[in-house]
Amino acid sequence: MAQNINQAFRQLGRTEKAQFIEKNLEYASEWAIAEYVDTYFLGVAKHLSEETLMAMLHYKQEQSKSNETAGN
């Protein structure tokens, strides 16, 4: 059953996927949401406040600095 749902979801266009996700967001795992945001970041970003975007950027920069310091 889950495989059929995944296959049907993959066949949807971008708009249909976005509408489906918006309607069913409470059922999504953190991983699934992160994958969607990574793929469609600009579409998601337009709905975020500037403060949220700046906080995300700051966090990413701090994470990068931390990885560089640790030698990763």
N, CA, C, O and CB atoms as a CASP TS submission, in Angstrom:
PFRMAT TS
TARGET T0000
AUTHOR 0000-0000-0000
METHOD Language model
MODEL 1
PARENT N/A
ATOM      1  N   MET     1       0.827  -1.202   0.000  1.00  0.00           N
ATOM      2  CA  MET     1       0.000   0.000   0.000  1.00  0.00           C
ATOM      3  C   MET     1       0.867   1.260   0.000  1.00  0.00           C
ATOM      4  O   MET     1       0.643   2.164  -0.805  1.00  0.00           O
ATOM      5  CB  MET     1      -0.939   0.002   1.215  1.00  0.00           C
ATOM      6  N   ALA     2       1.860   1.326   0.902  1.00  0.00           N
ATOM      7  CA  ALA     2       2.718   2.509   0.969  1.00  0.00           C
ATOM      8  C   ALA     2       3.476   2.709  -0.331  1.00  0.00           C
ATOM      9  O   ALA     2       3.703   3.846  -0.746  1.00  0.00           O
ATOM     10  CB  ALA     2       3.698   2.393   2.133  1.00  0.00           C
ATOM     11  N   GLN     3       3.869   1.630  -0.973  1.00  0.00           N
ATOM     12  CA  GLN     3       4.592   1.735  -2.242  1.00  0.00           C
ATOM     13  C   GLN     3       3.696   2.346  -3.313  1.00  0.00           C
ATOM     14  O   GLN     3       4.164   3.137  -4.132  1.00  0.00           O
ATOM     15  CB  GLN     3       5.101   0.351  -2.696  1.00  0.00           C
ATOM     16  N   ASN     4       2.409   1.985  -3.315  1.00  0.00           N
ATOM     17  CA  ASN     4       1.470   2.557  -4.283  1.00  0.00           C
ATOM     18  C   ASN     4       1.306   4.056  -4.057  1.00  0.00           C
ATOM     19  O   ASN     4       1.227   4.828  -5.012  1.00  0.00           O
ATOM     20  CB  ASN     4       0.104   1.855  -4.189  1.00  0.00           C
ATOM     21  N   ILE     5       1.255   4.465  -2.787  1.00  0.00           N
ATOM     22  CA  ILE     5       1.125   5.883  -2.461  1.00  0.00           C
ATOM     23  C   ILE     5       2.372   6.640  -2.905  1.00  0.00           C
ATOM     24  O   ILE     5       2.273   7.719  -3.488  1.00  0.00           O
ATOM     25  CB  ILE     5       0.887   6.076  -0.948  1.00  0.00           C
ATOM     26  N   ASN     6       3.549   6.072  -2.628  1.00  0.00           N
ATOM     27  CA  ASN     6       4.796   6.716  -3.040  1.00  0.00           C
ATOM     28  C   ASN     6       4.868   6.860  -4.554  1.00  0.00           C
ATOM     29  O   ASN     6       5.286   7.900  -5.064  1.00  0.00           O
ATOM     30  CB  ASN     6       5.999   5.921  -2.532  1.00  0.00           C
ATOM     31  N   GLN     7       4.466   5.830  -5.263  1.00  0.00           N
ATOM     32  CA  GLN     7       4.487   5.871  -6.723  1.00  0.00           C
ATOM     33  C   GLN     7       3.517   6.938  -7.251  1.00  0.00           C
ATOM     34  O   GLN     7       3.856   7.693  -8.162  1.00  0.00           O
ATOM     35  CB  GLN     7       4.127   4.486  -7.302  1.00  0.00           C
ATOM     36  N   ALA     8       2.332   6.992  -6.683  1.00  0.00           N
ATOM     37  CA  ALA     8       1.347   7.995  -7.099  1.00  0.00           C
ATOM     38  C   ALA     8       1.855   9.403  -6.804  1.00  0.00           C
ATOM     39  O   ALA     8       1.678  10.312  -7.614  1.00  0.00           O
ATOM     40  CB  ALA     8      -0.001   7.756  -6.391  1.00  0.00           C
ATOM     41  N   PHE     9       2.488   9.583  -5.641  1.00  0.00           N
ATOM     42  CA  PHE     9       3.011  10.889  -5.262  1.00  0.00           C
ATOM     43  C   PHE     9       4.101  11.342  -6.230  1.00  0.00           C
ATOM     44  O   PHE     9       4.142  12.511  -6.613  1.00  0.00           O
ATOM     45  CB  PHE     9       3.557  10.851  -3.831  1.00  0.00           C
ATOM     46  N   ARG    10       4.976  10.432  -6.626  1.00  0.00           N
ATOM     47  CA  ARG    10       6.058  10.778  -7.564  1.00  0.00           C
ATOM     48  C   ARG    10       5.526  11.238  -8.916  1.00  0.00           C
ATOM     49  O   ARG    10       6.193  11.993  -9.623  1.00  0.00           O
ATOM     50  CB  ARG    10       6.981   9.582  -7.762  1.00  0.00           C
ATOM     51  N   GLN    11       4.349  10.794  -9.272  1.00  0.00           N
ATOM     52  CA  GLN    11       3.776  11.158 -10.566  1.00  0.00           C
ATOM     53  C   GLN    11       3.071  12.506 -10.536  1.00  0.00           C
ATOM     54  O   GLN    11       2.722  13.040 -11.589  1.00  0.00           O
ATOM     55  CB  GLN    11       2.808  10.094 -11.016  1.00  0.00           C
ATOM     56  N   LEU    12       2.860  13.058  -9.365  1.00  0.00           N
ATOM     57  CA  LEU    12       2.220  14.366  -9.264  1.00  0.00           C
ATOM     58  C   LEU    12       3.174  15.453  -9.720  1.00  0.00           C
ATOM     59  O   LEU    12       4.392  15.307  -9.624  1.00  0.00           O
ATOM     60  CB  LEU    12       1.752  14.635  -7.827  1.00  0.00           C
ATOM     61  N   GLY    13       2.613  16.537 -10.213  1.00  0.00           N
ATOM     62  CA  GLY    13       3.414  17.702 -10.557  1.00  0.00           C
ATOM     63  C   GLY    13       3.782  18.473  -9.296  1.00  0.00           C
ATOM     64  O   GLY    13       3.289  18.169  -8.210  1.00  0.00           O
ATOM     65  N   ARG    14       4.634  19.455  -9.441  1.00  0.00           N
ATOM     66  CA  ARG    14       5.121  20.234  -8.307  1.00  0.00           C
ATOM     67  C   ARG    14       3.978  20.887  -7.523  1.00  0.00           C
ATOM     68  O   ARG    14       3.964  20.838  -6.293  1.00  0.00           O
ATOM     69  CB  ARG    14       6.092  21.302  -8.790  1.00  0.00           C
ATOM     70  N   THR    15       3.028  21.493  -8.223  1.00  0.00           N
ATOM     71  CA  THR    15       1.909  22.168  -7.556  1.00  0.00           C
ATOM     72  C   THR    15       1.058  21.181  -6.785  1.00  0.00           C
ATOM     73  O   THR    15       0.669  21.449  -5.649  1.00  0.00           O
ATOM     74  CB  THR    15       1.047  22.913  -8.573  1.00  0.00           C
ATOM     75  N   GLU    16       0.765  20.039  -7.394  1.00  0.00           N
ATOM     76  CA  GLU    16      -0.051  19.023  -6.723  1.00  0.00           C
ATOM     77  C   GLU    16       0.662  18.472  -5.499  1.00  0.00           C
ATOM     78  O   GLU    16       0.031  18.221  -4.473  1.00  0.00           O
ATOM     79  CB  GLU    16      -0.391  17.883  -7.687  1.00  0.00           C
ATOM     80  N   LYS    17       1.985  18.280  -5.602  1.00  0.00           N
ATOM     81  CA  LYS    17       2.764  17.812  -4.452  1.00  0.00           C
ATOM     82  C   LYS    17       2.685  18.834  -3.314  1.00  0.00           C
ATOM     83  O   LYS    17       2.466  18.471  -2.158  1.00  0.00           O
ATOM     84  CB  LYS    17       4.243  17.563  -4.856  1.00  0.00           C
ATOM     85  N   ALA    18       2.862  20.093  -3.650  1.00  0.00           N
ATOM     86  CA  ALA    18       2.821  21.139  -2.632  1.00  0.00           C
ATOM     87  C   ALA    18       1.458  21.195  -1.958  1.00  0.00           C
ATOM     88  O   ALA    18       1.377  21.330  -0.737  1.00  0.00           O
ATOM     89  CB  ALA    18       3.157  22.495  -3.249  1.00  0.00           C
ATOM     90  N   GLN    19       0.400  21.094  -2.731  1.00  0.00           N
ATOM     91  CA  GLN    19      -0.951  21.114  -2.160  1.00  0.00           C
ATOM     92  C   GLN    19      -1.187  19.907  -1.255  1.00  0.00           C
ATOM     93  O   GLN    19      -1.764  20.041  -0.175  1.00  0.00           O
ATOM     94  CB  GLN    19      -2.002  21.143  -3.278  1.00  0.00           C
ATOM     95  N   PHE    20      -0.747  18.739  -1.690  1.00  0.00           N
ATOM     96  CA  PHE    20      -0.901  17.531  -0.888  1.00  0.00           C
ATOM     97  C   PHE    20      -0.152  17.658   0.432  1.00  0.00           C
ATOM     98  O   PHE    20      -0.682  17.322   1.491  1.00  0.00           O
ATOM     99  CB  PHE    20      -0.405  16.307  -1.662  1.00  0.00           C
ATOM    100  N   ILE    21       1.069  18.139   0.362  1.00  0.00           N
ATOM    101  CA  ILE    21       1.886  18.271   1.570  1.00  0.00           C
ATOM    102  C   ILE    21       1.266  19.283   2.522  1.00  0.00           C
ATOM    103  O   ILE    21       1.208  19.041   3.727  1.00  0.00           O
ATOM    104  CB  ILE    21       3.324  18.687   1.212  1.00  0.00           C
ATOM    105  N   GLU    22       0.806  20.407   2.002  1.00  0.00           N
ATOM    106  CA  GLU    22       0.187  21.414   2.859  1.00  0.00           C
ATOM    107  C   GLU    22      -1.026  20.855   3.596  1.00  0.00           C
ATOM    108  O   GLU    22      -1.240  21.165   4.768  1.00  0.00           O
ATOM    109  CB  GLU    22      -0.220  22.628   2.034  1.00  0.00           C
ATOM    110  N   LYS    23      -1.814  20.036   2.913  1.00  0.00           N
ATOM    111  CA  LYS    23      -3.019  19.476   3.521  1.00  0.00           C
ATOM    112  C   LYS    23      -2.710  18.368   4.522  1.00  0.00           C
ATOM    113  O   LYS    23      -3.510  18.114   5.422  1.00  0.00           O
ATOM    114  CB  LYS    23      -3.937  18.945   2.446  1.00  0.00           C
ATOM    115  N   ASN    24      -1.563  17.704   4.380  1.00  0.00           N
ATOM    116  CA  ASN    24      -1.244  16.540   5.197  1.00  0.00           C
ATOM    117  C   ASN    24       0.055  16.689   5.983  1.00  0.00           C
ATOM    118  O   ASN    24       0.677  15.692   6.350  1.00  0.00           O
ATOM    119  CB  ASN    24      -1.161  15.325   4.326  1.00  0.00           C
ATOM    120  N   LEU    25       0.463  17.916   6.239  1.00  0.00           N
ATOM    121  CA  LEU    25       1.742  18.180   6.884  1.00  0.00           C
ATOM    122  C   LEU    25       1.872  17.526   8.247  1.00  0.00           C
ATOM    123  O   LEU    25       2.959  17.077   8.609  1.00  0.00           O
ATOM    124  CB  LEU    25       1.943  19.651   7.020  1.00  0.00           C
ATOM    125  N   GLU    26       0.796  17.463   9.007  1.00  0.00           N
ATOM    126  CA  GLU    26       0.879  16.908  10.356  1.00  0.00           C
ATOM    127  C   GLU    26       1.237  15.426  10.369  1.00  0.00           C
ATOM    128  O   GLU    26       1.635  14.898  11.407  1.00  0.00           O
ATOM    129  CB  GLU    26      -0.429  17.114  11.072  1.00  0.00           C
ATOM    130  N   TYR    27       1.102  14.748   9.235  1.00  0.00           N
ATOM    131  CA  TYR    27       1.435  13.324   9.141  1.00  0.00           C
ATOM    132  C   TYR    27       2.881  13.089   8.701  1.00  0.00           C
ATOM    133  O   TYR    27       3.365  11.958   8.744  1.00  0.00           O
ATOM    134  CB  TYR    27       0.490  12.636   8.172  1.00  0.00           C
ATOM    135  N   ALA    28       3.556  14.129   8.287  1.00  0.00           N
ATOM    136  CA  ALA    28       4.902  13.984   7.736  1.00  0.00           C
ATOM    137  C   ALA    28       5.953  13.871   8.837  1.00  0.00           C
ATOM    138  O   ALA    28       5.819  14.465   9.907  1.00  0.00           O
ATOM    139  CB  ALA    28       5.228  15.164   6.826  1.00  0.00           C
ATOM    140  N   SER    29       6.986  13.108   8.556  1.00  0.00           N
ATOM    141  CA  SER    29       8.113  13.001   9.482  1.00  0.00           C
ATOM    142  C   SER    29       9.026  14.216   9.288  1.00  0.00           C
ATOM    143  O   SER    29       8.944  14.906   8.272  1.00  0.00           O
ATOM    144  CB  SER    29       8.903  11.663   9.259  1.00  0.00           C
ATOM    145  N   GLU    30       9.884  14.465  10.257  1.00  0.00           N
ATOM    146  CA  GLU    30      10.837  15.565  10.127  1.00  0.00           C
ATOM    147  C   GLU    30      11.722  15.352   8.903  1.00  0.00           C
ATOM    148  O   GLU    30      12.043  16.302   8.190  1.00  0.00           O
ATOM    149  CB  GLU    30      11.700  15.693  11.399  1.00  0.00           C
ATOM    150  N   TRP    31      12.114  14.104   8.664  1.00  0.00           N
ATOM    151  CA  TRP    31      12.967  13.780   7.522  1.00  0.00           C
ATOM    152  C   TRP    31      12.263  14.127   6.216  1.00  0.00           C
ATOM    153  O   TRP    31      12.866  14.710   5.314  1.00  0.00           O
ATOM    154  CB  TRP    31      13.356  12.290   7.539  1.00  0.00           C
ATOM    155  N   ALA    32      10.990  13.768   6.118  1.00  0.00           N
ATOM    156  CA  ALA    32      10.240  14.040   4.888  1.00  0.00           C
ATOM    157  C   ALA    32      10.106  15.537   4.656  1.00  0.00           C
ATOM    158  O   ALA    32      10.219  16.004   3.523  1.00  0.00           O
ATOM    159  CB  ALA    32       8.849  13.390   4.949  1.00  0.00           C
ATOM    160  N   ILE    33       9.867  16.284   5.713  1.00  0.00           N
ATOM    161  CA  ILE    33       9.752  17.735   5.582  1.00  0.00           C
ATOM    162  C   ILE    33      11.091  18.335   5.162  1.00  0.00           C
ATOM    163  O   ILE    33      11.144  19.205   4.292  1.00  0.00           O
ATOM    164  CB  ILE    33       9.274  18.365   6.907  1.00  0.00           C
ATOM    165  N   ALA    34      12.168  17.866   5.783  1.00  0.00           N
ATOM    166  CA  ALA    34      13.500  18.380   5.442  1.00  0.00           C
ATOM    167  C   ALA    34      13.845  18.082   3.991  1.00  0.00           C
ATOM    168  O   ALA    34      14.425  18.928   3.309  1.00  0.00           O
ATOM    169  CB  ALA    34      14.562  17.774   6.367  1.00  0.00           C
ATOM    170  N   GLU    35      13.501  16.900   3.513  1.00  0.00           N
ATOM    171  CA  GLU    35      13.765  16.553   2.120  1.00  0.00           C
ATOM    172  C   GLU    35      12.982  17.467   1.178  1.00  0.00           C
ATOM    173  O   GLU    35      13.510  17.903   0.156  1.00  0.00           O
ATOM    174  CB  GLU    35      13.407  15.082   1.856  1.00  0.00           C
ATOM    175  N   TYR    36      11.742  17.752   1.515  1.00  0.00           N
ATOM    176  CA  TYR    36      10.919  18.641   0.697  1.00  0.00           C
ATOM    177  C   TYR    36      11.501  20.057   0.685  1.00  0.00           C
ATOM    178  O   TYR    36      11.607  20.683  -0.370  1.00  0.00           O
ATOM    179  CB  TYR    36       9.467  18.663   1.220  1.00  0.00           C
ATOM    180  N   VAL    37      11.873  20.549   1.858  1.00  0.00           N
ATOM    181  CA  VAL    37      12.423  21.900   1.953  1.00  0.00           C
ATOM    182  C   VAL    37      13.729  21.994   1.186  1.00  0.00           C
ATOM    183  O   VAL    37      13.988  22.993   0.516  1.00  0.00           O
ATOM    184  CB  VAL    37      12.639  22.299   3.420  1.00  0.00           C
ATOM    185  N   ASP    38      14.556  20.955   1.281  1.00  0.00           N
ATOM    186  CA  ASP    38      15.815  20.952   0.555  1.00  0.00           C
ATOM    187  C   ASP    38      15.580  21.015  -0.955  1.00  0.00           C
ATOM    188  O   ASP    38      16.297  21.713  -1.672  1.00  0.00           O
ATOM    189  CB  ASP    38      16.629  19.708   0.913  1.00  0.00           C
ATOM    190  N   THR    39      14.589  20.295  -1.424  1.00  0.00           N
ATOM    191  CA  THR    39      14.292  20.248  -2.852  1.00  0.00           C
ATOM    192  C   THR    39      13.608  21.520  -3.352  1.00  0.00           C
ATOM    193  O   THR    39      13.910  22.005  -4.443  1.00  0.00           O
ATOM    194  CB  THR    39      13.422  19.051  -3.155  1.00  0.00           C
ATOM    195  N   TYR    40      12.687  22.057  -2.552  1.00  0.00           N
ATOM    196  CA  TYR    40      11.877  23.201  -2.979  1.00  0.00           C
ATOM    197  C   TYR    40      12.091  24.403  -2.061  1.00  0.00           C
ATOM    198  O   TYR    40      11.133  25.068  -1.669  1.00  0.00           O
ATOM    199  CB  TYR    40      10.390  22.822  -3.007  1.00  0.00           C
ATOM    200  N   PHE    41      13.354  24.679  -1.720  1.00  0.00           N
ATOM    201  CA  PHE    41      13.636  25.704  -0.718  1.00  0.00           C
ATOM    202  C   PHE    41      13.065  27.069  -1.087  1.00  0.00           C
ATOM    203  O   PHE    41      12.466  27.733  -0.242  1.00  0.00           O
ATOM    204  CB  PHE    41      15.123  25.820  -0.514  1.00  0.00           C
ATOM    205  N   LEU    42      13.237  27.486  -2.304  1.00  0.00           N
ATOM    206  CA  LEU    42      12.759  28.828  -2.674  1.00  0.00           C
ATOM    207  C   LEU    42      11.243  28.927  -2.569  1.00  0.00           C
ATOM    208  O   LEU    42      10.719  29.976  -2.195  1.00  0.00           O
ATOM    209  CB  LEU    42      13.203  29.181  -4.100  1.00  0.00           C
ATOM    210  N   GLY    43      10.539  27.863  -2.890  1.00  0.00           N
ATOM    211  CA  GLY    43       9.088  27.865  -2.731  1.00  0.00           C
ATOM    212  C   GLY    43       8.679  27.959  -1.277  1.00  0.00           C
ATOM    213  O   GLY    43       7.688  28.610  -0.945  1.00  0.00           O
ATOM    214  N   VAL    44       9.437  27.311  -0.410  1.00  0.00           N
ATOM    215  CA  VAL    44       9.154  27.350   1.025  1.00  0.00           C
ATOM    216  C   VAL    44       9.581  28.692   1.604  1.00  0.00           C
ATOM    217  O   VAL    44       8.875  29.272   2.429  1.00  0.00           O
ATOM    218  CB  VAL    44       9.872  26.193   1.757  1.00  0.00           C
ATOM    219  N   ALA    45      10.732  29.179   1.173  1.00  0.00           N
ATOM    220  CA  ALA    45      11.301  30.400   1.740  1.00  0.00           C
ATOM    221  C   ALA    45      10.397  31.614   1.579  1.00  0.00           C
ATOM    222  O   ALA    45      10.397  32.500   2.433  1.00  0.00           O
ATOM    223  CB  ALA    45      12.629  30.683   1.103  1.00  0.00           C
ATOM    224  N   LYS    46       9.639  31.666   0.514  1.00  0.00           N
ATOM    225  CA  LYS    46       8.787  32.839   0.306  1.00  0.00           C
ATOM    226  C   LYS    46       7.686  32.946   1.361  1.00  0.00           C
ATOM    227  O   LYS    46       7.056  33.995   1.498  1.00  0.00           O
ATOM    228  CB  LYS    46       8.165  32.792  -1.082  1.00  0.00           C
ATOM    229  N   HIS    47       7.453  31.863   2.105  1.00  0.00           N
ATOM    230  CA  HIS    47       6.437  31.875   3.149  1.00  0.00           C
ATOM    231  C   HIS    47       7.023  32.112   4.540  1.00  0.00           C
ATOM    232  O   HIS    47       6.287  32.164   5.525  1.00  0.00           O
ATOM    233  CB  HIS    47       5.676  30.573   3.133  1.00  0.00           C
ATOM    234  N   LEU    48       8.344  32.256   4.620  1.00  0.00           N
ATOM    235  CA  LEU    48       9.008  32.454   5.904  1.00  0.00           C
ATOM    236  C   LEU    48       9.318  33.931   6.115  1.00  0.00           C
ATOM    237  O   LEU    48       9.527  34.685   5.164  1.00  0.00           O
ATOM    238  CB  LEU    48      10.299  31.619   5.985  1.00  0.00           C
ATOM    239  N   SER    49       9.341  34.314   7.364  1.00  0.00           N
ATOM    240  CA  SER    49       9.693  35.704   7.673  1.00  0.00           C
ATOM    241  C   SER    49      11.191  35.908   7.457  1.00  0.00           C
ATOM    242  O   SER    49      11.967  34.953   7.443  1.00  0.00           O
ATOM    243  CB  SER    49       9.294  36.069   9.137  1.00  0.00           C
ATOM    244  N   GLU    50      11.573  37.151   7.293  1.00  0.00           N
ATOM    245  CA  GLU    50      12.988  37.472   7.108  1.00  0.00           C
ATOM    246  C   GLU    50      13.797  37.052   8.332  1.00  0.00           C
ATOM    247  O   GLU    50      14.929  36.589   8.195  1.00  0.00           O
ATOM    248  CB  GLU    50      13.170  38.978   6.840  1.00  0.00           C
ATOM    249  N   GLU    51      13.232  37.208   9.514  1.00  0.00           N
ATOM    250  CA  GLU    51      13.918  36.825  10.744  1.00  0.00           C
ATOM    251  C   GLU    51      14.213  35.323  10.766  1.00  0.00           C
ATOM    252  O   GLU    51      15.294  34.899  11.174  1.00  0.00           O
ATOM    253  CB  GLU    51      13.076  37.218  11.967  1.00  0.00           C
ATOM    254  N   THR    52      13.253  34.536  10.329  1.00  0.00           N
ATOM    255  CA  THR    52      13.447  33.084  10.286  1.00  0.00           C
ATOM    256  C   THR    52      14.530  32.717   9.288  1.00  0.00           C
ATOM    257  O   THR    52      15.386  31.881   9.577  1.00  0.00           O
ATOM    258  CB  THR    52      12.137  32.371   9.925  1.00  0.00           C
ATOM    259  N   LEU    53      14.498  33.335   8.119  1.00  0.00           N
ATOM    260  CA  LEU    53      15.526  33.061   7.113  1.00  0.00           C
ATOM    261  C   LEU    53      16.912  33.449   7.608  1.00  0.00           C
ATOM    262  O   LEU    53      17.877  32.718   7.386  1.00  0.00           O
ATOM    263  CB  LEU    53      15.212  33.806   5.819  1.00  0.00           C
ATOM    264  N   MET    54      17.018  34.582   8.270  1.00  0.00           N
ATOM    265  CA  MET    54      18.309  35.014   8.801  1.00  0.00           C
ATOM    266  C   MET    54      18.798  34.066   9.898  1.00  0.00           C
ATOM    267  O   MET    54      19.991  33.774   9.974  1.00  0.00           O
ATOM    268  CB  MET    54      18.210  36.447   9.345  1.00  0.00           C
ATOM    269  N   ALA    55      17.893  33.587  10.741  1.00  0.00           N
ATOM    270  CA  ALA    55      18.266  32.642  11.779  1.00  0.00           C
ATOM    271  C   ALA    55      18.751  31.330  11.171  1.00  0.00           C
ATOM    272  O   ALA    55      19.710  30.732  11.660  1.00  0.00           O
ATOM    273  CB  ALA    55      17.086  32.389  12.714  1.00  0.00           C
ATOM    274  N   MET    56      18.097  30.887  10.114  1.00  0.00           N
ATOM    275  CA  MET    56      18.515  29.660   9.436  1.00  0.00           C
ATOM    276  C   MET    56      19.905  29.832   8.825  1.00  0.00           C
ATOM    277  O   MET    56      20.743  28.935   8.921  1.00  0.00           O
ATOM    278  CB  MET    56      17.495  29.270   8.346  1.00  0.00           C
ATOM    279  N   LEU    57      20.147  30.973   8.202  1.00  0.00           N
ATOM    280  CA  LEU    57      21.445  31.253   7.598  1.00  0.00           C
ATOM    281  C   LEU    57      22.530  31.304   8.671  1.00  0.00           C
ATOM    282  O   LEU    57      23.609  30.737   8.496  1.00  0.00           O
ATOM    283  CB  LEU    57      21.402  32.577   6.814  1.00  0.00           C
ATOM    284  N   HIS    58      22.246  31.977   9.770  1.00  0.00           N
ATOM    285  CA  HIS    58      23.208  32.075  10.868  1.00  0.00           C
ATOM    286  C   HIS    58      23.530  30.687  11.419  1.00  0.00           C
ATOM    287  O   HIS    58      24.694  30.378  11.675  1.00  0.00           O
ATOM    288  CB  HIS    58      22.662  32.984  11.990  1.00  0.00           C
ATOM    289  N   TYR    59      22.519  29.858  11.602  1.00  0.00           N
ATOM    290  CA  TYR    59      22.728  28.504  12.099  1.00  0.00           C
ATOM    291  C   TYR    59      23.608  27.709  11.136  1.00  0.00           C
ATOM    292  O   TYR    59      24.514  26.997  11.568  1.00  0.00           O
ATOM    293  CB  TYR    59      21.380  27.792  12.305  1.00  0.00           C
ATOM    294  N   LYS    60      23.347  27.826   9.845  1.00  0.00           N
ATOM    295  CA  LYS    60      24.126  27.099   8.836  1.00  0.00           C
ATOM    296  C   LYS    60      25.578  27.561   8.850  1.00  0.00           C
ATOM    297  O   LYS    60      26.492  26.745   8.730  1.00  0.00           O
ATOM    298  CB  LYS    60      23.517  27.295   7.430  1.00  0.00           C
ATOM    299  N   GLN    61      25.794  28.860   8.996  1.00  0.00           N
ATOM    300  CA  GLN    61      27.156  29.388   9.037  1.00  0.00           C
ATOM    301  C   GLN    61      27.888  28.893  10.276  1.00  0.00           C
ATOM    302  O   GLN    61      29.059  28.524  10.198  1.00  0.00           O
ATOM    303  CB  GLN    61      27.142  30.921   9.007  1.00  0.00           C
ATOM    304  N   GLU    62      27.210  28.883  11.417  1.00  0.00           N
ATOM    305  CA  GLU    62      27.824  28.388  12.652  1.00  0.00           C
ATOM    306  C   GLU    62      28.139  26.905  12.547  1.00  0.00           C
ATOM    307  O   GLU    62      29.175  26.452  13.035  1.00  0.00           O
ATOM    308  CB  GLU    62      26.904  28.644  13.851  1.00  0.00           C
ATOM    309  N   GLN    63      27.265  26.157  11.923  1.00  0.00           N
ATOM    310  CA  GLN    63      27.482  24.734  11.727  1.00  0.00           C
ATOM    311  C   GLN    63      28.704  24.495  10.834  1.00  0.00           C
ATOM    312  O   GLN    63      29.511  23.605  11.104  1.00  0.00           O
ATOM    313  CB  GLN    63      26.230  24.080  11.115  1.00  0.00           C
ATOM    314  N   SER    64      28.834  25.278   9.790  1.00  0.00           N
ATOM    315  CA  SER    64      29.987  25.169   8.886  1.00  0.00           C
ATOM    316  C   SER    64      31.288  25.489   9.616  1.00  0.00           C
ATOM    317  O   SER    64      32.284  24.784   9.457  1.00  0.00           O
ATOM    318  CB  SER    64      29.816  26.110   7.681  1.00  0.00           C
ATOM    319  N   LYS    65      31.276  26.549  10.413  1.00  0.00           N
ATOM    320  CA  LYS    65      32.469  26.915  11.194  1.00  0.00           C
ATOM    321  C   LYS    65      32.836  25.802  12.165  1.00  0.00           C
ATOM    322  O   LYS    65      34.013  25.479  12.330  1.00  0.00           O
ATOM    323  CB  LYS    65      32.234  28.232  11.965  1.00  0.00           C
ATOM    324  N   SER    66      31.842  25.224  12.800  1.00  0.00           N
ATOM    325  CA  SER    66      32.074  24.139  13.748  1.00  0.00           C
ATOM    326  C   SER    66      32.700  22.931  13.052  1.00  0.00           C
ATOM    327  O   SER    66      33.609  22.302  13.592  1.00  0.00           O
ATOM    328  CB  SER    66      30.759  23.737  14.430  1.00  0.00           C
ATOM    329  N   ASN    67      32.214  22.610  11.859  1.00  0.00           N
ATOM    330  CA  ASN    67      32.751  21.480  11.110  1.00  0.00           C
ATOM    331  C   ASN    67      34.188  21.751  10.658  1.00  0.00           C
ATOM    332  O   ASN    67      35.015  20.839  10.643  1.00  0.00           O
ATOM    333  CB  ASN    67      31.864  21.176   9.898  1.00  0.00           C
ATOM    334  N   GLU    68      34.488  22.993  10.292  1.00  0.00           N
ATOM    335  CA  GLU    68      35.833  23.344   9.876  1.00  0.00           C
ATOM    336  C   GLU    68      36.801  23.230  11.047  1.00  0.00           C
ATOM    337  O   GLU    68      37.922  22.745  10.890  1.00  0.00           O
ATOM    338  CB  GLU    68      35.862  24.757   9.293  1.00  0.00           C
ATOM    339  N   THR    69      36.364  23.678  12.218  1.00  0.00           N
ATOM    340  CA  THR    69      37.194  23.619  13.419  1.00  0.00           C
ATOM    341  C   THR    69      37.467  22.181  13.824  1.00  0.00           C
ATOM    342  O   THR    69      38.557  21.854  14.294  1.00  0.00           O
ATOM    343  CB  THR    69      36.524  24.368  14.569  1.00  0.00           C
ATOM    344  N   ALA    70      36.463  21.318  13.638  1.00  0.00           N
ATOM    345  CA  ALA    70      36.607  19.906  13.998  1.00  0.00           C
ATOM    346  C   ALA    70      37.379  19.137  12.937  1.00  0.00           C
ATOM    347  O   ALA    70      37.695  17.964  13.137  1.00  0.00           O
ATOM    348  CB  ALA    70      35.239  19.270  14.206  1.00  0.00           C
ATOM    349  N   GLY    71      37.685  19.771  11.820  1.00  0.00           N
ATOM    350  CA  GLY    71      38.423  19.113  10.762  1.00  0.00           C
ATOM    351  C   GLY    71      37.582  18.270   9.849  1.00  0.00           C
ATOM    352  O   GLY    71      38.119  17.403   9.160  1.00  0.00           O
ATOM    353  N   ASN    72      36.278  18.487   9.811  1.00  0.00           N
ATOM    354  CA  ASN    72      35.392  17.721   8.937  1.00  0.00           C
ATOM    355  C   ASN    72      35.234  18.374   7.601  1.00  0.00           C
ATOM    356  O   ASN    72      34.519  17.858   6.742  1.00  0.00           O
ATOM    357  CB  ASN    72      34.045  17.542   9.570  1.00  0.00           C
TER
END
